[in-house]
Amino acid sequence: MRSRTIFDWATRTRTCQCDSNRVSPISSNQFCKDGDNVRITIGALLQPQHGDMKKLRDRWMEAEDLGADILWTCDHFTAQVLSEEAAEGAHTETVTSGKNFESTSIQAAMAATTSRARIGCMVHGNSFRNPNLMADIARTIDHLSDGRFILGLGSGYLKADYDEYGYDYGTATSRLHDLARNVPIIKSRLKSLNPMPLGPMPLLIGSMGDRIGLRIVAEHADMWQMYGPMEKIDHKIEVLKRHCADFQRDPEEIERLTLYLPKLLPDTDPDAYVAKGFRHIDVVVTGPDWDLTELMDLLAWKKSRGY
């Protein structure tokens, strides 16, 4: 009999359906460990830009068929081109007038057209939706996916998005303070919705700010997205550890996620990422074709390593 995990949001516990006496609190690394063995997940971030919806939809279903563990989208109102500077973590202003689709609608469609891979956004701009509404959207997508949803949040950074849709851009500091204010509101609303989410809905936070952003990660995140050159990654991990100490939290509870960008970062090495504690490695693909070659390469690497 195949076991199924039932999650109780009121108590933050989960129960295996095949053994009603087995109850355990939600814990870190729940999605990247299989017994005592480390399990690496490979994801595909399919940017909803520069192409047509039918092709994008075909590609995310193909990515799941190939074996992708997580299907991601991103949250922008303007199409953009990933540059070397952006790959290194710089917030560039490079945008185009290309085709672009809205992220929460895409996640709902992903949830309804797939059956195995987890679904998420890398990451929702906190400024773009009321936090209570964001919680409700997340809960709804979680039900559409039968509990496979990951809630990704970030402070927002691309000024063109704010200008295009009339949002107040503020400053990097003010946007981070807004994120710090809204995360507890979202978490509280998720517990009061009727019905509550089906799955555990881990909270992914994408932030690399030393003073405020990583402190939010330390306090709230189940998963942390960061990327860039290896020396930058080392620095950010050390900063996160210091913030975690303030909250008396083990930094290893927070699952690390990064982007595989071999064309933009010369030192990209999935084995090095694993050695630094990353358990989620994701490729970035964009329209008009959403080429899945790098996804297939990473999946082959994963198989060769026995993950």
C-alpha positions as CSV (number, residue, x, y, z in Angstrom):
1,M,0.0,0.0,0.0
2,R,1.3,3.4,-0.9
3,S,1.6,5.7,2.0
4,R,0.2,9.2,2.0
5,T,1.1,12.0,4.3
6,I,-1.8,14.0,5.8
7,F,-0.9,17.4,7.2
8,D,-2.7,19.1,10.0
9,W,-2.2,22.8,9.8
10,A,-3.6,23.4,13.3
11,T,-0.9,21.4,15.0
12,R,1.8,21.5,12.3
13,T,2.0,17.7,12.4
14,R,1.8,15.1,9.6
15,T,0.5,11.6,9.7
16,C,1.3,8.7,7.5
17,Q,-2.0,7.2,6.2
18,C,-0.7,3.7,6.2
19,D,0.2,3.9,9.9
20,S,-2.2,6.0,11.9
21,N,0.0,5.9,15.0
22,R,2.9,7.5,13.3
23,V,2.8,11.2,13.9
24,S,5.7,13.6,13.8
25,P,6.1,17.4,13.8
26,I,6.9,19.1,10.5
27,S,10.7,19.2,10.3
28,S,13.5,20.6,8.1
29,N,14.7,18.7,5.1
30,Q,11.3,16.9,4.8
31,F,11.4,17.1,1.0
32,C,15.1,16.3,0.4
33,K,15.7,13.3,2.6
34,D,14.7,9.7,2.0
35,G,15.3,7.8,5.2
36,D,18.9,8.4,6.1
37,N,20.0,9.2,2.6
38,V,20.3,12.7,1.2
39,R,18.0,13.3,-1.8
40,I,18.7,16.1,-4.2
41,T,15.8,17.7,-6.0
42,I,16.2,19.0,-9.5
43,G,13.8,21.8,-10.5
44,A,13.0,23.7,-13.7
45,L,12.3,27.5,-13.5
46,L,10.3,28.1,-16.6
47,Q,10.2,31.8,-17.0
48,P,6.8,32.8,-18.5
49,Q,8.4,35.2,-21.0
50,H,9.3,35.6,-24.7
51,G,7.0,32.9,-25.9
52,D,3.5,31.5,-26.2
53,M,1.4,29.8,-23.5
54,K,0.8,26.6,-25.4
55,K,4.5,25.9,-25.8
56,L,5.1,26.9,-22.2
57,R,2.4,24.5,-21.0
58,D,3.8,21.7,-23.1
59,R,7.2,22.3,-21.7
60,W,6.3,22.2,-18.0
61,M,4.4,18.9,-18.6
62,E,7.4,17.5,-20.5
63,A,9.7,18.6,-17.7
64,E,7.6,16.6,-15.2
65,D,7.7,13.6,-17.5
66,L,11.5,13.9,-17.7
67,G,11.7,13.7,-13.9
68,A,11.9,17.3,-12.6
69,D,11.0,17.3,-8.9
70,I,9.8,21.0,-8.8
71,L,8.3,23.2,-11.5
72,W,8.8,26.9,-10.9
73,T,7.7,30.1,-12.5
74,C,8.7,33.7,-11.7
75,D,6.8,36.9,-10.8
76,H,7.3,39.8,-13.1
77,F,5.2,42.2,-15.1
78,T,7.9,42.9,-17.7
79,A,9.9,40.5,-19.7
80,Q,13.6,40.5,-19.1
81,V,16.8,38.9,-20.2
82,L,19.0,37.0,-17.7
83,S,22.5,38.6,-17.9
84,E,25.8,37.6,-16.4
85,E,25.4,40.4,-13.8
86,A,21.9,39.1,-12.8
87,A,23.4,35.6,-12.5
88,E,25.9,37.0,-10.0
89,G,23.1,38.4,-7.9
90,A,23.0,42.0,-9.1
91,H,19.6,43.5,-9.6
92,T,19.9,44.8,-13.1
93,E,17.4,47.0,-15.0
94,T,17.6,44.9,-18.2
95,V,14.0,44.5,-19.6
96,T,12.4,44.1,-22.9
97,S,9.0,44.5,-24.4
98,G,8.6,40.8,-25.0
99,K,5.7,38.5,-24.2
100,N,5.0,37.9,-20.5
101,F,2.4,36.1,-18.4
102,E,1.2,36.4,-14.8
103,S,2.7,34.0,-12.2
104,T,-0.2,32.9,-9.9
105,S,-2.4,32.0,-12.9
106,I,0.5,29.9,-14.3
107,Q,1.0,28.1,-11.0
108,A,-2.7,27.2,-10.8
109,A,-2.5,25.8,-14.4
110,M,0.7,23.9,-13.5
111,A,-1.1,22.4,-10.5
112,A,-4.1,21.3,-12.6
113,T,-2.0,19.8,-15.4
114,T,0.6,17.9,-13.5
115,S,0.5,15.1,-10.9
116,R,3.8,14.6,-9.2
117,A,6.2,17.6,-9.3
118,R,5.9,20.3,-6.7
119,I,4.8,23.7,-7.8
120,G,6.1,27.1,-6.8
121,C,7.2,30.6,-7.8
122,M,10.8,31.8,-7.5
123,V,9.6,34.2,-6.0
124,H,6.4,36.2,-5.5
125,G,7.0,39.9,-5.2
126,N,5.7,40.9,-1.7
127,S,4.7,44.3,-3.0
128,F,2.3,43.0,-5.6
129,R,-0.4,41.4,-3.5
130,N,-2.1,42.0,-0.2
131,P,-0.6,39.5,2.2
132,N,-4.0,38.0,3.1
133,L,-4.8,37.6,-0.5
134,M,-1.4,36.0,-1.1
135,A,-2.2,33.5,1.5
136,D,-5.6,32.7,-0.1
137,I,-4.0,32.3,-3.5
138,A,-1.4,30.0,-2.1
139,R,-4.0,27.9,-0.3
140,T,-6.1,27.6,-3.4
141,I,-3.1,26.5,-5.6
142,D,-2.2,24.0,-2.9
143,H,-5.6,22.4,-3.2
144,L,-5.4,22.4,-6.9
145,S,-2.1,20.5,-6.7
146,D,-3.2,18.1,-3.9
147,G,-0.8,19.6,-1.5
148,R,2.3,20.0,-3.7
149,F,2.6,23.8,-3.4
150,I,5.7,25.7,-2.2
151,L,5.1,29.3,-1.3
152,G,8.0,31.5,-2.5
153,L,8.3,35.1,-1.3
154,G,10.7,37.9,-1.9
155,S,10.8,41.7,-1.4
156,G,10.7,42.5,-5.1
157,Y,13.5,44.4,-6.9
158,L,12.8,45.1,-10.6
159,K,11.8,48.8,-10.8
160,A,10.3,48.3,-14.3
161,D,7.7,46.0,-12.7
162,Y,6.6,48.6,-10.2
163,D,6.5,51.4,-12.8
164,E,4.5,49.3,-15.3
165,Y,1.7,48.5,-12.9
166,G,1.8,51.6,-10.6
167,Y,3.3,50.1,-7.4
168,D,5.3,52.3,-5.1
169,Y,8.9,51.2,-5.5
170,G,10.2,52.6,-2.2
171,T,13.8,51.6,-1.4
172,A,15.4,48.2,-1.0
173,T,15.3,48.7,2.8
174,S,11.6,49.7,2.8
175,R,10.7,46.7,0.7
176,L,12.5,44.3,3.0
177,H,10.7,45.9,6.0
178,D,7.4,45.3,4.2
179,L,8.3,41.7,3.6
180,A,9.2,41.3,7.3
181,R,5.8,42.7,8.2
182,N,3.8,40.6,5.8
183,V,5.3,37.2,6.3
184,P,3.7,36.7,9.8
185,I,0.4,38.0,8.3
186,I,0.5,35.4,5.6
187,K,1.4,32.6,8.0
188,S,-1.4,33.6,10.3
189,R,-4.0,33.8,7.5
190,L,-3.0,30.3,6.3
191,K,-3.9,28.9,9.7
192,S,-7.3,30.6,9.7
193,L,-8.5,29.8,6.1
194,N,-11.4,27.4,5.7
195,P,-10.3,25.0,4.3
196,M,-6.7,25.2,5.3
197,P,-4.0,24.1,2.9
198,L,-3.7,20.4,2.2
199,G,0.0,20.1,2.3
200,P,2.7,21.5,4.6
201,M,3.4,24.4,2.1
202,P,7.1,25.1,2.9
203,L,8.0,28.8,2.8
204,L,10.7,29.7,0.4
205,I,12.3,33.1,0.9
206,G,14.5,34.5,-1.8
207,S,16.8,37.1,-0.2
208,M,20.5,37.8,0.1
209,G,20.6,41.0,2.0
210,D,23.1,40.7,4.9
211,R,21.3,42.9,7.4
212,I,17.5,42.5,6.9
213,G,16.9,39.9,4.2
214,L,18.8,37.0,5.7
215,R,17.4,37.8,9.1
216,I,13.9,37.2,7.7
217,V,15.2,33.9,6.2
218,A,16.6,32.9,9.6
219,E,13.3,33.7,11.4
220,H,10.8,32.3,9.0
221,A,12.0,30.3,6.0
222,D,11.8,26.6,5.5
223,M,13.7,27.0,2.2
224,W,16.2,29.7,1.1
225,Q,17.0,30.7,-2.5
226,M,20.4,32.1,-3.2
227,Y,22.8,32.1,-6.1
228,G,25.9,33.6,-7.5
229,P,29.7,32.9,-7.5
230,M,31.0,30.5,-4.9
231,E,32.7,33.1,-2.8
232,K,29.5,35.0,-2.5
233,I,27.6,31.9,-1.5
234,D,30.1,31.2,1.2
235,H,29.7,34.7,2.6
236,K,25.9,34.5,2.6
237,I,25.9,31.1,4.4
238,E,28.0,32.5,7.1
239,V,25.8,35.6,7.5
240,L,22.7,33.4,7.7
241,K,24.4,31.3,10.4
242,R,24.9,34.4,12.6
243,H,21.2,35.4,12.2
244,C,20.1,31.9,13.0
245,A,22.0,32.0,16.2
246,D,20.0,35.1,17.2
247,F,16.8,33.0,16.9
248,Q,18.4,29.9,18.4
249,R,17.8,28.1,15.2
250,D,19.9,25.4,13.5
251,P,20.7,26.8,10.0
252,E,20.7,23.3,8.7
253,E,16.9,23.3,9.2
254,I,16.6,25.7,6.3
255,E,16.9,23.9,3.0
256,R,19.2,25.7,0.5
257,L,18.2,26.2,-3.1
258,T,20.3,27.6,-5.9
259,L,20.3,28.1,-9.7
260,Y,22.4,26.1,-12.1
261,L,23.7,28.7,-14.7
262,P,26.7,27.1,-16.5
263,K,26.5,29.5,-19.4
264,L,26.8,32.6,-17.1
265,L,28.7,31.4,-14.1
266,P,32.0,29.6,-15.0
267,D,32.4,28.0,-11.6
268,T,28.9,26.4,-11.7
269,D,29.4,22.8,-10.3
270,P,26.5,20.8,-8.9
271,D,28.9,18.7,-6.8
272,A,30.2,21.8,-5.2
273,Y,26.7,23.0,-4.4
274,V,25.9,19.7,-2.7
275,A,29.2,20.0,-0.7
276,K,28.0,23.4,0.5
277,G,24.7,22.0,1.8
278,F,22.4,22.7,-1.2
279,R,19.7,20.2,-1.7
280,H,17.7,21.9,-4.4
281,I,19.3,22.8,-7.7
282,D,17.3,24.4,-10.5
283,V,17.8,25.2,-14.1
284,V,16.4,28.4,-15.7
285,V,14.7,28.1,-19.1
286,T,12.9,30.8,-21.1
287,G,10.9,31.3,-24.2
288,P,10.3,31.0,-27.0
289,D,11.4,27.4,-26.9
290,W,12.1,26.6,-23.2
291,D,14.9,24.3,-24.1
292,L,15.2,21.5,-21.5
293,T,18.7,20.3,-22.3
294,E,20.2,21.6,-19.1
295,L,17.4,20.0,-17.1
296,M,18.2,16.7,-18.8
297,D,21.9,17.2,-18.0
298,L,21.2,17.8,-14.3
299,L,18.8,14.9,-14.1
300,A,21.5,12.7,-15.6
301,W,24.1,14.0,-13.1
302,K,21.6,13.3,-10.3
303,K,21.2,9.7,-11.5
304,S,24.9,9.2,-11.8
305,R,25.5,10.3,-8.2
306,G,22.7,8.1,-6.8
307,Y,20.6,11.0,-5.5
